[in-house]
């Protein structure tokens, strides 16, 4: 029998749709802004995709960190730690210590980069780990590309067919991130089952003269077609920021901004604000750039562009931009909106603007 340690960070990902770029230290503010908990839903998707497997037992913390979800399942489980009503890093660390004492074969956690850091702090590469993505950023390479992929990885592990690798644990300073400064650090490594198409790569930054020239070409082209009177929802990143720079607009590097007729309409908006503008505007388009190497177009760092927003805008009004170097180092594009039906609608061949009046075809996948 395989013994699996399982835990959920209940507040992970809450800051995404409300534009907080994380929830560290901002749980109460996220609630005030109307944030909803997302990690339990992501964990539930994992178990629904997993089905029932014999000869497996889960060790879990109490309450919403694990027990509440498992008690309604058919799996054998045991509550091995008591956690506070408002959970914290200490609850995660204490639970991981119990997992170590119980000699679990694998740890599965549902959270984001902050949770990965906590797990890394406790075990390093001592015990293999699978991350179910439910945070805002998730730049680390310890996460499955979505909850279903995490369940597929576990099935292979239970069959003892897994290969393993040491995966980067990356995180950014959230205070700097909220101030529109990108500061990413490597905090260590976790041992993960290696399945190339099911585990995401770490975020990669691309730099160089050719890269800047490509961004310039994309930006000039975008500045031309963006004069059509549409409201443009412009995503995060240096490539999209170059568009604003060409227009003479000060855009947030790491937020979602609204631009119309070469004017900044609203800066660093959240899902609620976007939906309010969508009620008034007749023509709306989205411009986004995938995360380098990972390939995520939606579902990492831009949860303000929720399934509700994407459905109202429509697939035909989504414009993807990326430099040739980024595309060359990104095998395929990914979406993980939390809405499987929408992910299916978004997948397939798509044009990606990669220079001045230039585009490449790239596959969008959901798994």
One Martini backbone bead per residue (centre of mass of N, CA, C, O) as a GRO file, in nm:
protein
  367
    1UNK     BB    1   0.095   0.037   0.022
    2UNK     BB    2   0.034   0.371  -0.036
    3UNK     BB    3   0.159   0.667   0.122
    4UNK     BB    4  -0.021   0.982   0.130
    5UNK     BB    5   0.045   1.311   0.148
    6UNK     BB    6  -0.217   1.561   0.217
    7UNK     BB    7  -0.261   1.915   0.114
    8UNK     BB    8  -0.422   2.235   0.178
    9UNK     BB    9  -0.430   2.572   0.076
   10UNK     BB   10  -0.708   2.760   0.135
   11UNK     BB   11  -0.586   3.063   0.029
   12UNK     BB   12  -0.494   2.990  -0.233
   13UNK     BB   13  -0.560   3.223  -0.502
   14UNK     BB   14  -0.749   3.462  -0.399
   15UNK     BB   15  -0.587   3.717  -0.535
   16UNK     BB   16  -0.631   3.697  -0.842
   17UNK     BB   17  -0.920   3.817  -0.935
   18UNK     BB   18  -0.863   4.089  -0.742
   19UNK     BB   19  -0.547   4.181  -0.799
   20UNK     BB   20  -0.316   4.093  -0.563
   21UNK     BB   21  -0.086   3.880  -0.648
   22UNK     BB   22  -0.183   3.748  -0.382
   23UNK     BB   23  -0.221   3.635  -0.012
   24UNK     BB   24   0.001   3.739   0.153
   25UNK     BB   25  -0.135   3.902   0.427
   26UNK     BB   26  -0.447   3.930   0.252
   27UNK     BB   27  -0.709   3.781   0.336
   28UNK     BB   28  -0.908   4.001   0.433
   29UNK     BB   29  -0.894   4.176   0.178
   30UNK     BB   30  -0.992   3.961  -0.018
   31UNK     BB   31  -1.271   3.932   0.109
   32UNK     BB   32  -1.361   4.230   0.077
   33UNK     BB   33  -1.326   4.195  -0.254
   34UNK     BB   34  -1.464   3.896  -0.314
   35UNK     BB   35  -1.310   3.651  -0.262
   36UNK     BB   36  -1.251   3.313  -0.351
   37UNK     BB   37  -1.215   2.994  -0.295
   38UNK     BB   38  -1.002   2.749  -0.490
   39UNK     BB   39  -0.842   2.494  -0.380
   40UNK     BB   40  -1.072   2.293  -0.324
   41UNK     BB   41  -1.163   2.272  -0.620
   42UNK     BB   42  -0.891   2.167  -0.730
   43UNK     BB   43  -0.881   1.914  -0.550
   44UNK     BB   44  -1.145   1.790  -0.650
   45UNK     BB   45  -1.053   1.750  -0.943
   46UNK     BB   46  -0.836   1.549  -0.876
   47UNK     BB   47  -1.025   1.324  -0.757
   48UNK     BB   48  -1.215   1.297  -0.999
   49UNK     BB   49  -0.977   1.204  -1.193
   50UNK     BB   50  -0.870   0.957  -1.025
   51UNK     BB   51  -1.057   0.802  -0.877
   52UNK     BB   52  -1.022   0.466  -0.787
   53UNK     BB   53  -0.764   0.335  -0.563
   54UNK     BB   54  -0.597   0.086  -0.461
   55UNK     BB   55  -0.360   0.077  -0.227
   56UNK     BB   56  -0.442   0.362  -0.074
   57UNK     BB   57  -0.327   0.626   0.156
   58UNK     BB   58  -0.431   0.910   0.337
   59UNK     BB   59  -0.268   1.189   0.482
   60UNK     BB   60  -0.420   1.441   0.695
   61UNK     BB   61  -0.544   1.724   0.780
   62UNK     BB   62  -0.757   1.911   0.916
   63UNK     BB   63  -1.019   2.011   0.766
   64UNK     BB   64  -0.953   2.226   0.488
   65UNK     BB   65  -0.660   2.074   0.450
   66UNK     BB   66  -0.839   1.768   0.395
   67UNK     BB   67  -1.072   1.624   0.551
   68UNK     BB   68  -1.330   1.744   0.412
   69UNK     BB   69  -1.270   1.598   0.138
   70UNK     BB   70  -1.216   1.290   0.225
   71UNK     BB   71  -1.492   1.221   0.381
   72UNK     BB   72  -1.638   1.216   0.073
   73UNK     BB   73  -1.479   0.962   0.012
   74UNK     BB   74  -1.339   0.629  -0.070
   75UNK     BB   75  -1.089   0.680   0.079
   76UNK     BB   76  -0.833   0.611   0.269
   77UNK     BB   77  -0.793   0.782   0.590
   78UNK     BB   78  -0.586   1.014   0.800
   79UNK     BB   79  -0.570   1.214   1.077
   80UNK     BB   80  -0.246   1.382   1.176
   81UNK     BB   81  -0.351   1.692   1.209
   82UNK     BB   82  -0.396   2.000   1.372
   83UNK     BB   83  -0.565   2.297   1.278
   84UNK     BB   84  -0.639   2.604   1.221
   85UNK     BB   85  -0.890   2.794   1.115
   86UNK     BB   86  -0.654   2.990   1.041
   87UNK     BB   87  -0.429   2.923   0.836
   88UNK     BB   88  -0.070   2.840   0.815
   89UNK     BB   89   0.256   2.778   0.783
   90UNK     BB   90   0.272   2.606   1.043
   91UNK     BB   91   0.070   2.392   0.953
   92UNK     BB   92   0.238   2.289   0.721
   93UNK     BB   93   0.500   2.219   0.873
   94UNK     BB   94   0.373   2.023   1.079
   95UNK     BB   95   0.257   1.824   0.872
   96UNK     BB   96   0.523   1.747   0.735
   97UNK     BB   97   0.650   1.622   0.987
   98UNK     BB   98   0.447   1.392   1.005
   99UNK     BB   99   0.502   1.269   0.731
  100UNK     BB  100   0.792   1.193   0.802
  101UNK     BB  101   0.727   1.008   1.045
  102UNK     BB  102   0.531   0.821   0.852
  103UNK     BB  103   0.668   0.763   0.580
  104UNK     BB  104   0.595   0.873   0.316
  105UNK     BB  105   0.596   0.833  -0.039
  106UNK     BB  106   0.411   1.099  -0.081
  107UNK     BB  107   0.349   1.445  -0.173
  108UNK     BB  108   0.045   1.641  -0.179
  109UNK     BB  109  -0.018   1.973  -0.298
  110UNK     BB  110  -0.238   2.265  -0.265
  111UNK     BB  111  -0.103   2.548  -0.444
  112UNK     BB  112   0.176   2.752  -0.444
  113UNK     BB  113   0.483   2.885  -0.414
  114UNK     BB  114   0.461   2.920  -0.106
  115UNK     BB  115   0.402   2.622  -0.046
  116UNK     BB  116   0.657   2.509  -0.179
  117UNK     BB  117   0.849   2.646   0.019
  118UNK     BB  118   0.750   2.503   0.274
  119UNK     BB  119   0.813   2.217   0.179
  120UNK     BB  120   1.114   2.262   0.118
  121UNK     BB  121   1.198   2.344   0.407
  122UNK     BB  122   1.131   2.046   0.520
  123UNK     BB  123   1.247   1.825   0.270
  124UNK     BB  124   1.337   1.880   0.002
  125UNK     BB  125   1.458   1.567  -0.155
  126UNK     BB  126   1.339   1.332   0.031
  127UNK     BB  127   1.042   1.365  -0.096
  128UNK     BB  128   0.813   1.323  -0.311
  129UNK     BB  129   0.634   1.563  -0.533
  130UNK     BB  130   0.302   1.713  -0.586
  131UNK     BB  131   0.158   1.987  -0.757
  132UNK     BB  132  -0.141   2.162  -0.719
  133UNK     BB  133  -0.268   2.418  -0.892
  134UNK     BB  134  -0.384   2.739  -0.694
  135UNK     BB  135  -0.245   2.986  -0.746
  136UNK     BB  136  -0.116   3.273  -0.901
  137UNK     BB  137   0.173   3.199  -1.017
  138UNK     BB  138   0.355   2.941  -1.055
  139UNK     BB  139   0.692   2.911  -1.138
  140UNK     BB  140   0.737   2.640  -1.060
  141UNK     BB  141   0.847   2.285  -1.137
  142UNK     BB  142   0.622   2.117  -0.932
  143UNK     BB  143   0.380   2.139  -1.127
  144UNK     BB  144   0.113   2.062  -1.257
  145UNK     BB  145  -0.080   2.180  -1.520
  146UNK     BB  146  -0.316   2.023  -1.364
  147UNK     BB  147  -0.522   1.827  -1.181
  148UNK     BB  148  -0.534   1.590  -1.383
  149UNK     BB  149  -0.228   1.554  -1.414
  150UNK     BB  150  -0.181   1.481  -1.118
  151UNK     BB  151  -0.343   1.214  -1.130
  152UNK     BB  152  -0.166   1.078  -1.349
  153UNK     BB  153   0.096   1.080  -1.187
  154UNK     BB  154  -0.004   0.908  -0.951
  155UNK     BB  155  -0.070   0.651  -1.108
  156UNK     BB  156   0.223   0.598  -1.194
  157UNK     BB  157   0.340   0.584  -0.909
  158UNK     BB  158   0.171   0.341  -0.804
  159UNK     BB  159   0.302   0.159  -1.047
  160UNK     BB  160   0.616   0.214  -1.042
  161UNK     BB  161   0.697   0.422  -1.319
  162UNK     BB  162   0.869   0.643  -1.209
  163UNK     BB  163   1.042   0.930  -1.264
  164UNK     BB  164   1.303   1.164  -1.155
  165UNK     BB  165   1.337   1.512  -1.035
  166UNK     BB  166   1.486   1.822  -0.979
  167UNK     BB  167   1.293   2.099  -0.879
  168UNK     BB  168   1.212   2.416  -0.892
  169UNK     BB  169   1.191   2.676  -0.637
  170UNK     BB  170   0.989   2.953  -0.690
  171UNK     BB  171   0.982   3.309  -0.598
  172UNK     BB  172   0.821   3.607  -0.509
  173UNK     BB  173   0.794   3.926  -0.407
  174UNK     BB  174   0.487   4.051  -0.333
  175UNK     BB  175   0.546   4.348  -0.275
  176UNK     BB  176   0.695   4.397  -0.540
  177UNK     BB  177   0.473   4.296  -0.729
  178UNK     BB  178   0.260   4.516  -0.638
  179UNK     BB  179   0.490   4.741  -0.732
  180UNK     BB  180   0.595   4.639  -1.023
  181UNK     BB  181   0.822   4.424  -0.927
  182UNK     BB  182   1.053   4.180  -1.044
  183UNK     BB  183   1.137   3.921  -0.792
  184UNK     BB  184   1.321   3.628  -0.842
  185UNK     BB  185   1.372   3.318  -0.659
  186UNK     BB  186   1.580   3.058  -0.550
  187UNK     BB  187   1.502   2.811  -0.283
  188UNK     BB  188   1.513   2.524  -0.436
  189UNK     BB  189   1.430   2.167  -0.410
  190UNK     BB  190   1.220   1.916  -0.562
  191UNK     BB  191   1.096   1.599  -0.583
  192UNK     BB  192   0.977   1.477  -0.902
  193UNK     BB  193   0.786   1.349  -1.118
  194UNK     BB  194   0.871   1.262  -1.460
  195UNK     BB  195   0.647   1.442  -1.692
  196UNK     BB  196   0.676   1.650  -1.949
  197UNK     BB  197   0.347   1.706  -2.015
  198UNK     BB  198   0.257   1.739  -1.683
  199UNK     BB  199   0.500   1.916  -1.609
  200UNK     BB  200   0.608   2.216  -1.544
  201UNK     BB  201   0.797   2.474  -1.612
  202UNK     BB  202   0.996   2.711  -1.549
  203UNK     BB  203   1.038   3.026  -1.550
  204UNK     BB  204   1.151   3.235  -1.826
  205UNK     BB  205   1.398   3.464  -1.923
  206UNK     BB  206   1.428   3.687  -2.201
  207UNK     BB  207   1.730   3.812  -2.358
  208UNK     BB  208   1.824   4.074  -2.582
  209UNK     BB  209   1.842   4.233  -2.878
  210UNK     BB  210   1.644   4.058  -3.046
  211UNK     BB  211   1.418   4.068  -2.839
  212UNK     BB  212   1.370   4.377  -2.849
  213UNK     BB  213   1.307   4.396  -3.153
  214UNK     BB  214   1.059   4.212  -3.144
  215UNK     BB  215   0.894   4.381  -2.947
  216UNK     BB  216   0.886   4.632  -3.122
  217UNK     BB  217   0.733   4.508  -3.361
  218UNK     BB  218   0.482   4.425  -3.206
  219UNK     BB  219   0.411   4.708  -3.092
  220UNK     BB  220   0.369   4.859  -3.358
  221UNK     BB  221   0.148   4.679  -3.465
  222UNK     BB  222  -0.049   4.712  -3.225
  223UNK     BB  223  -0.074   5.027  -3.243
  224UNK     BB  224  -0.234   5.005  -3.511
  225UNK     BB  225  -0.481   4.802  -3.440
  226UNK     BB  226  -0.567   4.978  -3.167
  227UNK     BB  227  -0.745   5.205  -3.354
  228UNK     BB  228  -1.055   5.059  -3.369
  229UNK     BB  229  -1.218   5.125  -3.076
  230UNK     BB  230  -1.138   4.920  -2.887
  231UNK     BB  231  -1.118   4.738  -2.601
  232UNK     BB  232  -0.813   4.671  -2.424
  233UNK     BB  233  -0.694   4.382  -2.270
  234UNK     BB  234  -0.384   4.399  -2.096
  235UNK     BB  235  -0.142   4.212  -2.009
  236UNK     BB  236   0.126   4.084  -1.877
  237UNK     BB  237   0.450   4.208  -1.936
  238UNK     BB  238   0.707   4.313  -2.148
  239UNK     BB  239   0.559   4.293  -2.422
  240UNK     BB  240   0.305   4.461  -2.348
  241UNK     BB  241   0.459   4.711  -2.240
  242UNK     BB  242   0.574   4.798  -2.518
  243UNK     BB  243   0.311   4.899  -2.635
  244UNK     BB  244   0.269   5.134  -2.438
  245UNK     BB  245   0.535   5.274  -2.494
  246UNK     BB  246   0.475   5.343  -2.794
  247UNK     BB  247   0.208   5.514  -2.695
  248UNK     BB  248   0.284   5.666  -2.417
  249UNK     BB  249   0.225   5.452  -2.186
  250UNK     BB  250   0.169   5.367  -1.844
  251UNK     BB  251   0.228   5.043  -1.759
  252UNK     BB  252   0.179   4.763  -1.602
  253UNK     BB  253   0.375   4.484  -1.584
  254UNK     BB  254   0.185   4.287  -1.364
  255UNK     BB  255  -0.083   4.379  -1.492
  256UNK     BB  256  -0.413   4.482  -1.579
  257UNK     BB  257  -0.504   4.674  -1.866
  258UNK     BB  258  -0.684   4.957  -2.013
  259UNK     BB  259  -0.726   5.022  -2.371
  260UNK     BB  260  -0.822   5.325  -2.569
  261UNK     BB  261  -0.724   5.508  -2.813
  262UNK     BB  262  -0.433   5.542  -2.674
  263UNK     BB  263  -0.564   5.507  -2.379
  264UNK     BB  264  -0.576   5.500  -2.038
  265UNK     BB  265  -0.847   5.373  -1.853
  266UNK     BB  266  -0.714   5.131  -1.673
  267UNK     BB  267  -0.536   5.012  -1.378
  268UNK     BB  268  -0.492   4.724  -1.232
  269UNK     BB  269  -0.719   4.515  -1.275
  270UNK     BB  270  -1.000   4.332  -1.203
  271UNK     BB  271  -1.258   4.132  -1.261
  272UNK     BB  272  -1.485   4.329  -1.182
  273UNK     BB  273  -1.396   4.568  -1.361
  274UNK     BB  274  -1.405   4.424  -1.631
  275UNK     BB  275  -1.709   4.348  -1.623
  276UNK     BB  276  -1.810   4.640  -1.619
  277UNK     BB  277  -1.695   4.722  -1.901
  278UNK     BB  278  -1.840   4.496  -2.068
  279UNK     BB  279  -2.128   4.631  -2.047
  280UNK     BB  280  -2.042   4.895  -2.235
  281UNK     BB  281  -1.884   4.744  -2.452
  282UNK     BB  282  -1.884   4.632  -2.789
  283UNK     BB  283  -1.555   4.616  -2.817
  284UNK     BB  284  -1.343   4.339  -2.719
  285UNK     BB  285  -0.993   4.280  -2.631
  286UNK     BB  286  -0.719   4.050  -2.595
  287UNK     BB  287  -0.379   4.079  -2.460
  288UNK     BB  288  -0.129   3.818  -2.463
  289UNK     BB  289   0.147   3.652  -2.289
  290UNK     BB  290   0.335   3.399  -2.242
  291UNK     BB  291   0.506   3.207  -2.038
  292UNK     BB  292   0.817   3.132  -2.019
  293UNK     BB  293   0.830   2.786  -2.117
  294UNK     BB  294   0.555   2.712  -1.997
  295UNK     BB  295   0.295   2.855  -2.182
  296UNK     BB  296   0.098   3.025  -2.027
  297UNK     BB  297  -0.194   3.216  -2.094
  298UNK     BB  298  -0.390   3.084  -1.875
  299UNK     BB  299  -0.363   3.051  -1.501
  300UNK     BB  300  -0.098   3.250  -1.467
  301UNK     BB  301  -0.105   3.565  -1.318
  302UNK     BB  302  -0.427   3.607  -1.471
  303UNK     BB  303  -0.714   3.569  -1.302
  304UNK     BB  304  -0.872   3.816  -1.403
  305UNK     BB  305  -0.894   3.623  -1.658
  306UNK     BB  306  -1.158   3.475  -1.647
  307UNK     BB  307  -1.407   3.278  -1.756
  308UNK     BB  308  -1.609   3.513  -1.766
  309UNK     BB  309  -1.439   3.699  -1.940
  310UNK     BB  310  -1.372   3.508  -2.181
  311UNK     BB  311  -1.666   3.455  -2.269
  312UNK     BB  312  -1.741   3.752  -2.333
  313UNK     BB  313  -1.515   3.802  -2.545
  314UNK     BB  314  -1.388   3.565  -2.689
  315UNK     BB  315  -1.177   3.386  -2.884
  316UNK     BB  316  -1.161   3.585  -3.142
  317UNK     BB  317  -1.052   3.827  -2.917
  318UNK     BB  318  -0.773   3.680  -2.894
  319UNK     BB  319  -0.434   3.800  -2.845
  320UNK     BB  320  -0.122   3.660  -2.921
  321UNK     BB  321   0.208   3.727  -2.787
  322UNK     BB  322   0.551   3.660  -2.920
  323UNK     BB  323   0.859   3.584  -2.945
  324UNK     BB  324   1.056   3.373  -3.118
  325UNK     BB  325   1.224   3.278  -2.873
  326UNK     BB  326   0.990   3.195  -2.695
  327UNK     BB  327   0.863   2.991  -2.894
  328UNK     BB  328   1.113   2.806  -2.925
  329UNK     BB  329   1.099   2.756  -2.587
  330UNK     BB  330   0.781   2.674  -2.651
  331UNK     BB  331   0.621   2.401  -2.747
  332UNK     BB  332   0.348   2.492  -2.594
  333UNK     BB  333   0.034   2.595  -2.512
  334UNK     BB  334  -0.155   2.697  -2.214
  335UNK     BB  335  -0.456   2.609  -2.021
  336UNK     BB  336  -0.601   2.704  -1.672
  337UNK     BB  337  -0.914   2.819  -1.573
  338UNK     BB  338  -1.116   2.590  -1.426
  339UNK     BB  339  -1.263   2.542  -1.715
  340UNK     BB  340  -1.293   2.276  -1.912
  341UNK     BB  341  -1.475   2.372  -2.140
  342UNK     BB  342  -1.306   2.621  -2.211
  343UNK     BB  343  -1.038   2.480  -2.263
  344UNK     BB  344  -1.148   2.323  -2.509
  345UNK     BB  345  -1.215   2.581  -2.678
  346UNK     BB  346  -0.909   2.700  -2.678
  347UNK     BB  347  -0.797   2.478  -2.819
  348UNK     BB  348  -0.545   2.470  -3.060
  349UNK     BB  349  -0.486   2.643  -3.332
  350UNK     BB  350  -0.278   2.947  -3.321
  351UNK     BB  351  -0.213   3.273  -3.356
  352UNK     BB  352   0.114   3.440  -3.321
  353UNK     BB  353   0.247   3.730  -3.254
  354UNK     BB  354   0.616   3.795  -3.357
  355UNK     BB  355   0.580   4.070  -3.528
  356UNK     BB  356   0.575   4.265  -3.793
  357UNK     BB  357   0.329   4.120  -3.951
  358UNK     BB  358   0.369   3.853  -3.771
  359UNK     BB  359   0.316   3.483  -3.763
  360UNK     BB  360   0.236   3.191  -3.567
  361UNK     BB  361   0.172   2.860  -3.521
  362UNK     BB  362   0.001   2.735  -3.220
  363UNK     BB  363  -0.050   2.520  -2.968
  364UNK     BB  364  -0.330   2.462  -2.762
  365UNK     BB  365  -0.343   2.334  -2.430
  366UNK     BB  366  -0.472   2.148  -2.132
  367UNK     BB  367  -0.277   1.846  -2.140
   0.00000   0.00000   0.00000
